[in-house]
Amino acid sequence: MLPKKYRLPTPLIKGVIYRGRSINSAALRLKWRWNRGPVSRAAVVTALTLDKRATVRNRVKRQIREILQEVLPQLRPSLDLVVFAN
């Protein structure tokens, strides 16, 4: 689980999705937007198209969060990220 200071609050996720910039690849889509906070924050989203079973989707989210936990402290501050697993 991401430490609380690195988690993007749920009400702000839609703002990043609708107004953020994006990068796409075959496995992931990343949307980001600048914020005015002291740290970068992130959220992970999976869809039913990934797999119908919640256990599989949750496992993918846990694996992505584990990677983000190592990467976020090294990122430039003031960045909100939403990672979509395809």
PEBELBEL-V774341 format. One line per field, one symbol per residue. psi: psi as a letter, one per 40 degrees, with the letter a starting at -180 (. if undefined). A space follows every 10 residues. Layout:
psi: ???
This chain:
psi: hiideehhid deddddddei iihiaddihh hiiiaeieii iiihhiiddd idhddddddd dddddddddd dddeihifhh ihhhh.
